[in-house]
Amino acid sequence: MSRWPGKYVIGLTGNIATGKSVVRKMLEHLGAYGIDADALSHRAMAKGAPGYSLVIKTFGEWILDEEDQIDRSKLAKIVFSDSEALERLEAIIYPLVTHAVDLLIRRAKQKLVVIEAINLLESELAAGCDSFWVVDSPNELQISRLMHKREMTEAAARQRIEAQSPQALKLRAANVVIKNSGSFENTWEQVQDAWAKLPKPEEPLLPAPPALRPGELRVRRGTPRDAELIGEFITRITQGKRRMDRHDVMAAFGEKAFFMIERDGKVAGIAGWQVENLVTRIDELYFEKDLSLEQAIPALMDAVETASVELQSEASLLFLPPYLAKHTLAWRDAGYRPQTVQGLGVRAWQEAAVESMPRGATLFFKRLREDRILRPL
């Protein structure tokens, strides 16, 4: 019997910087529920989380930063230069991550689930997967990505890659191999082709949406097919300050999703958002100048939050440019309050804010659920 009855689980793996997260996002666009097991491992050792004291006891208090959080860069220097140290860390973290993944899958509404993890094949989670997808990229491209995106030196990037199990072992176990060395669109085509061959649960037929009255707003989720429309709208609304063509938007779909407000058959507003590590991040908002924000904001936020709750997000972080941040009452009516990064309290939420906040933006916050995965003990 399947570990997760009623679910079809894709195990998504591949070595560092091959592009696993991009492929996971693509699968989410197609309807899967995605889990980043590597991000959960970071949560497992956050201050107050179940693995925190065990990691400190094993590796010493010198790995703590000035806020008594575990400094992952210090820890990485130990474990990626000593295989025994890495095994000791994994023995602490893996059971906690396995428990968290199990809980997320059991309460997910989606029937298709994808678990992203570098060491998936070596973990207990592998036994519950129905198929294994491996993302593959040339070694030199991996190094280039690590140097560019994570600001690693070439030596550090090579050390990180060499510390992992050989990519060849993952490829031998693969049911599907995604080559991620070209354009986003090339990778997207491979994912769509593999997705089309998966067993799909029967979806109930939904009634057609009611006809809209003139001027009435409708919010729908954008798809890669809308890439040209989204790019044209953003370019026009920003008066060319942010030019986006179809290829730019397709590349953006590798990191985020879009919700679109439509009015009288035309795009009137767009939100760019993502859920990573169970935290919603809304970092792009564009509206027609004549659009009533008192109508648009609740409609758009309701759509984003509904989708976020389906992805089991714990909190929503909203990053507003000055001209939108001044509409405080409209955001308050939608449940959002201004907040500081430090005031968020939860480490994972703070890290999400630091990673995603655009320059000059104001942070607004709304909690979406009270219970948290890997909550403090």
C-alpha positions as CSV (number, residue, x, y, z in Angstrom):
1,M,0.0,0.0,0.0
2,S,1.2,3.5,-0.8
3,R,2.6,5.5,2.1
4,W,0.2,8.3,1.1
5,P,-3.1,6.7,-0.1
6,G,-4.8,8.6,-2.8
7,K,-1.7,10.6,-3.7
8,Y,0.7,10.3,-6.6
9,V,4.1,11.5,-5.4
10,I,6.9,12.6,-7.6
11,G,10.4,12.6,-6.0
12,L,12.3,15.5,-7.6
13,T,16.1,15.5,-7.2
14,G,19.4,16.4,-8.8
15,N,22.5,18.0,-7.5
16,I,22.9,21.6,-6.3
17,A,22.2,24.3,-8.9
18,T,20.8,22.0,-11.5
19,G,17.4,23.8,-11.3
20,K,15.2,21.6,-9.2
21,S,13.2,24.5,-7.8
22,V,12.4,25.8,-11.3
23,V,11.0,22.4,-12.2
24,R,9.1,22.2,-9.0
25,K,7.5,25.6,-9.7
26,M,6.6,24.4,-13.2
27,L,4.9,21.4,-11.7
28,E,3.0,23.6,-9.3
29,H,1.8,25.7,-12.3
30,L,0.4,22.5,-13.7
31,G,-1.5,21.6,-10.5
32,A,0.9,19.7,-8.2
33,Y,1.5,20.5,-4.6
34,G,5.2,21.2,-4.1
35,I,7.3,20.6,-1.1
36,D,10.9,21.9,-0.7
37,A,12.4,19.4,1.7
38,D,15.7,21.3,1.7
39,A,14.0,24.4,3.0
40,L,12.3,22.4,5.7
41,S,15.7,21.2,6.8
42,H,16.7,24.9,7.5
43,R,13.5,25.3,9.5
44,A,14.2,22.2,11.5
45,M,17.3,23.9,13.1
46,A,15.9,27.4,13.6
47,K,16.0,28.7,17.1
48,G,13.3,26.9,19.2
49,A,12.7,24.3,16.5
50,P,13.1,20.6,17.3
51,G,16.6,20.2,15.8
52,Y,18.1,23.5,17.3
53,S,19.6,22.2,20.6
54,L,20.7,18.9,19.1
55,V,22.7,20.7,16.3
56,I,24.3,23.0,18.8
57,K,25.1,20.1,21.2
58,T,26.7,18.2,18.3
59,F,28.7,21.0,16.6
60,G,29.3,23.6,19.4
61,E,28.0,27.0,20.3
62,W,30.5,28.7,18.0
63,I,28.1,28.1,15.1
64,L,25.7,30.6,16.6
65,D,25.3,34.2,15.4
66,E,24.8,37.3,17.5
67,E,21.1,36.5,17.7
68,D,21.7,32.9,18.9
69,Q,20.5,31.5,15.6
70,I,22.5,28.8,13.9
71,D,24.8,30.4,11.3
72,R,24.3,28.0,8.3
73,S,27.4,29.3,6.6
74,K,29.6,28.3,9.6
75,L,27.8,25.0,9.8
76,A,28.3,24.4,6.0
77,K,32.1,24.9,6.3
78,I,32.1,22.0,8.8
79,V,29.8,19.5,7.1
80,F,30.8,20.0,3.5
81,S,34.5,19.4,4.3
82,D,33.9,16.4,6.6
83,S,31.6,13.5,5.4
84,E,31.2,12.2,9.0
85,A,30.1,15.6,10.2
86,L,27.5,15.7,7.3
87,E,26.2,12.3,8.3
88,R,25.8,13.4,12.0
89,L,23.8,16.5,10.8
90,E,21.6,14.5,8.5
91,A,20.9,12.0,11.3
92,I,19.4,14.9,13.3
93,I,17.6,16.7,10.6
94,Y,16.3,14.0,8.3
95,P,13.7,12.4,10.8
96,L,12.3,15.9,11.5
97,V,12.0,16.8,7.8
98,T,10.4,13.4,7.1
99,H,7.8,14.0,9.7
100,A,7.0,17.5,8.3
101,V,6.7,16.2,4.8
102,D,4.4,13.4,5.9
103,L,2.2,15.9,7.6
104,L,2.1,18.3,4.6
105,I,1.2,15.5,2.1
106,R,-1.5,14.0,4.3
107,R,-3.3,17.4,4.6
108,A,-2.7,18.5,1.0
109,K,-5.9,18.8,-1.1
110,Q,-4.0,18.1,-4.3
111,K,-3.7,14.5,-5.5
112,L,-0.4,15.0,-7.3
113,V,2.6,16.0,-5.0
114,V,6.2,16.7,-5.8
115,I,8.9,16.5,-3.1
116,E,12.1,18.4,-4.0
117,A,15.3,17.2,-2.2
118,I,18.9,16.9,-3.0
119,N,19.4,13.7,-1.0
120,L,15.9,12.3,-1.7
121,L,17.2,8.9,-2.9
122,E,19.2,8.4,0.4
123,S,16.2,9.3,2.6
124,E,13.2,7.5,3.9
125,L,11.0,9.6,1.7
126,A,12.2,7.7,-1.4
127,A,10.1,4.7,-0.4
128,G,6.9,6.7,-0.7
129,C,7.6,8.1,-4.2
130,D,5.8,6.8,-7.2
131,S,8.3,8.1,-9.7
132,F,11.7,9.9,-9.6
133,W,12.4,13.0,-11.7
134,V,16.0,14.1,-12.0
135,V,17.0,17.6,-13.1
136,D,20.4,17.6,-14.9
137,S,22.7,20.4,-15.9
138,P,26.4,20.5,-17.0
139,N,28.8,20.7,-14.2
140,E,30.3,24.1,-15.3
141,L,26.8,25.6,-15.5
142,Q,26.1,24.5,-11.9
143,I,29.3,26.2,-10.8
144,S,28.4,29.4,-12.7
145,R,25.0,29.5,-11.1
146,L,26.4,29.0,-7.6
147,M,28.9,31.8,-8.2
148,H,26.3,34.2,-9.7
149,K,23.2,33.4,-7.5
150,R,24.9,32.5,-4.2
151,E,28.0,34.6,-4.6
152,M,30.3,31.6,-3.9
153,T,33.9,31.5,-5.0
154,E,34.7,28.9,-7.7
155,A,36.5,26.8,-5.1
156,A,33.6,26.8,-2.7
157,A,31.1,26.0,-5.5
158,R,33.2,23.0,-6.5
159,Q,33.6,21.8,-2.9
160,R,29.8,22.0,-2.5
161,I,29.2,19.9,-5.6
162,E,31.8,17.3,-4.7
163,A,30.4,16.9,-1.2
164,Q,27.2,15.5,-2.7
165,S,26.4,12.0,-4.0
166,P,27.3,11.7,-7.7
167,Q,24.7,13.0,-10.1
168,A,25.2,9.8,-12.2
169,L,23.7,7.7,-9.4
170,K,20.6,9.9,-9.4
171,L,20.3,9.7,-13.2
172,R,20.4,5.9,-13.0
173,A,17.4,5.9,-10.7
174,A,15.4,8.4,-12.8
175,N,12.1,7.6,-14.4
176,V,12.2,11.1,-16.0
177,V,15.2,13.3,-16.7
178,I,14.7,17.0,-17.3
179,K,17.6,18.7,-19.1
180,N,17.9,22.2,-17.6
181,S,20.7,23.8,-19.6
182,G,18.8,25.8,-22.2
183,S,15.9,28.3,-22.1
184,F,13.0,28.3,-19.6
185,E,10.7,27.5,-22.5
186,N,12.8,24.4,-23.4
187,T,12.6,23.1,-19.8
188,W,8.9,24.0,-19.7
189,E,8.2,21.9,-22.8
190,Q,10.0,18.9,-21.2
191,V,8.0,19.2,-18.0
192,Q,4.7,19.5,-19.8
193,D,5.5,16.4,-21.9
194,A,6.4,14.4,-18.8
195,W,3.3,15.7,-17.0
196,A,1.0,14.7,-19.8
197,K,2.0,11.0,-19.2
198,L,1.2,11.0,-15.5
199,P,-1.9,9.3,-14.2
200,K,-4.4,12.1,-13.5
201,P,-7.3,12.0,-11.1
202,E,-10.7,12.8,-12.6
203,E,-11.6,16.4,-12.1
204,P,-15.3,17.2,-11.5
205,L,-16.8,19.4,-14.2
206,L,-17.3,22.9,-12.9
207,P,-20.1,25.2,-14.0
208,A,-19.1,28.0,-16.3
209,P,-18.5,31.3,-14.5
210,P,-21.5,33.7,-14.6
211,A,-21.4,36.4,-17.2
212,L,-19.9,39.7,-15.8
213,R,-21.7,43.0,-15.8
214,P,-20.0,45.9,-17.4
215,G,-17.2,47.1,-15.2
216,E,-17.3,44.1,-12.9
217,L,-14.0,42.6,-11.9
218,R,-12.9,39.0,-12.3
219,V,-9.6,37.6,-10.9
220,R,-8.0,34.5,-12.4
221,R,-4.7,32.8,-12.2
222,G,-2.3,33.6,-15.1
223,T,-0.6,30.8,-16.9
224,P,2.5,30.7,-19.2
225,R,0.1,31.1,-22.1
226,D,-0.6,34.6,-20.8
227,A,3.1,35.6,-20.8
228,E,2.8,38.0,-23.7
229,L,-0.3,39.7,-22.2
230,I,1.3,40.0,-18.8
231,G,4.5,41.5,-20.2
232,E,2.6,44.1,-22.3
233,F,0.5,45.1,-19.3
234,I,3.5,45.6,-17.0
235,T,5.5,47.5,-19.6
236,R,2.6,49.8,-20.3
237,I,1.6,50.4,-16.6
238,T,5.2,51.2,-15.7
239,Q,5.6,53.4,-18.7
240,G,8.5,51.4,-19.9
241,K,10.4,51.6,-16.6
242,R,10.1,47.9,-16.4
243,R,10.1,46.4,-19.8
244,M,9.0,42.7,-20.0
245,D,8.4,40.7,-23.1
246,R,7.1,37.2,-23.4
247,H,10.5,35.6,-22.7
248,D,11.0,37.7,-19.5
249,V,7.6,36.7,-18.2
250,M,8.2,33.0,-19.0
251,A,11.5,33.2,-17.1
252,A,9.6,34.8,-14.1
253,F,7.2,31.8,-14.1
254,G,10.2,29.8,-13.0
255,E,10.1,31.6,-9.6
256,K,6.5,32.9,-9.2
257,A,2.9,32.8,-10.3
258,F,0.6,35.7,-11.4
259,F,-3.0,36.6,-10.6
260,M,-4.7,38.8,-13.1
261,I,-7.7,41.2,-12.6
262,E,-9.8,41.4,-15.7
263,R,-12.4,44.1,-16.4
264,D,-14.5,44.2,-19.6
265,G,-12.3,41.5,-21.1
266,K,-9.0,43.4,-20.6
267,V,-6.3,43.1,-18.0
268,A,-6.7,45.8,-15.3
269,G,-4.4,44.5,-12.5
270,I,-1.6,42.0,-11.9
271,A,-0.1,40.5,-8.7
272,G,3.2,38.5,-8.8
273,W,3.5,36.1,-5.9
274,Q,5.0,32.9,-4.7
275,V,4.8,30.5,-1.8
276,E,8.2,29.3,-0.7
277,N,9.0,27.5,2.6
278,L,5.3,27.9,3.5
279,V,5.5,31.7,3.3
280,T,3.6,33.8,0.7
281,R,5.5,36.6,-0.8
282,I,3.7,39.2,-2.9
283,D,6.4,41.4,-4.5
284,E,4.7,42.8,-7.7
285,L,1.5,44.7,-7.9
286,Y,0.3,46.7,-10.9
287,F,-3.1,48.4,-11.4
288,E,-4.8,50.5,-14.0
289,K,-4.9,54.1,-12.9
290,D,-8.7,54.3,-13.0
291,L,-9.2,51.1,-11.1
292,S,-10.9,51.4,-7.7
293,L,-8.4,50.0,-5.2
294,E,-11.2,49.6,-2.6
295,Q,-12.6,47.0,-5.0
296,A,-9.4,45.6,-6.5
297,I,-7.4,45.0,-3.3
298,P,-9.8,42.7,-1.5
299,A,-10.6,40.8,-4.8
300,L,-6.9,40.2,-5.6
301,M,-5.8,39.4,-2.0
302,D,-8.7,37.0,-1.6
303,A,-7.5,35.1,-4.6
304,V,-3.9,35.0,-3.6
305,E,-4.7,34.0,0.0
306,T,-7.1,31.2,-1.1
307,A,-4.3,29.8,-3.3
308,S,-1.8,30.3,-0.5
309,V,-3.9,28.4,2.0
310,E,-4.2,25.5,-0.5
311,L,-0.4,25.5,-0.5
312,Q,-0.5,25.5,3.4
313,S,1.2,28.9,3.7
314,E,1.5,30.1,7.2
315,A,1.9,33.9,6.6
316,S,1.6,36.4,3.8
317,L,4.2,39.1,3.3
318,L,3.2,42.0,1.1
319,F,5.9,44.3,-0.3
320,L,4.4,47.7,-1.4
321,P,5.9,50.6,-3.3
322,P,5.3,54.0,-1.7
323,Y,2.3,54.9,-3.9
324,L,0.5,51.8,-2.9
325,A,1.6,51.7,0.8
326,K,-0.2,55.0,1.4
327,H,-3.6,53.3,0.9
328,T,-3.3,52.0,4.5
329,L,-7.0,51.6,5.1
330,A,-7.6,49.5,2.0
331,W,-4.8,47.1,3.1
332,R,-6.1,47.1,6.7
333,D,-9.6,46.1,5.5
334,A,-7.9,43.2,3.7
335,G,-6.2,42.2,7.0
336,Y,-2.7,43.5,6.4
337,R,-0.7,45.6,8.8
338,P,2.6,47.4,8.4
339,Q,5.4,45.4,10.0
340,T,9.2,45.4,10.4
341,V,11.3,42.4,9.5
342,Q,12.4,41.9,13.1
343,G,8.8,42.2,14.3
344,L,7.8,39.1,12.3
345,G,9.4,37.0,15.0
346,V,9.6,33.7,13.1
347,R,13.0,33.1,11.6
348,A,11.6,31.6,8.3
349,W,9.3,34.6,7.9
350,Q,12.2,37.0,8.5
351,E,14.4,35.3,6.0
352,A,11.6,35.4,3.4
353,A,11.2,39.1,3.9
354,V,15.0,39.8,3.6
355,E,15.2,37.6,0.5
356,S,12.2,39.1,-1.3
357,M,11.8,42.7,-0.3
358,P,12.4,45.1,-3.2
359,R,14.4,48.2,-2.5
360,G,12.3,51.0,-1.1
361,A,9.3,48.8,-0.4
362,T,7.1,48.8,2.8
363,L,6.4,45.4,4.4
364,F,2.8,44.5,5.3
365,F,2.0,41.3,7.0
366,K,-1.0,38.9,7.5
367,R,-1.0,35.6,9.3
368,L,-2.8,32.9,7.4
369,R,-2.8,30.0,9.9
370,E,-2.0,29.5,13.6
371,D,-0.3,26.2,13.5
372,R,3.2,25.9,12.0
373,I,5.2,23.0,10.6
374,L,8.3,22.3,12.8
375,R,7.0,24.7,15.4
376,P,9.1,25.5,18.5
377,L,8.9,22.9,21.2
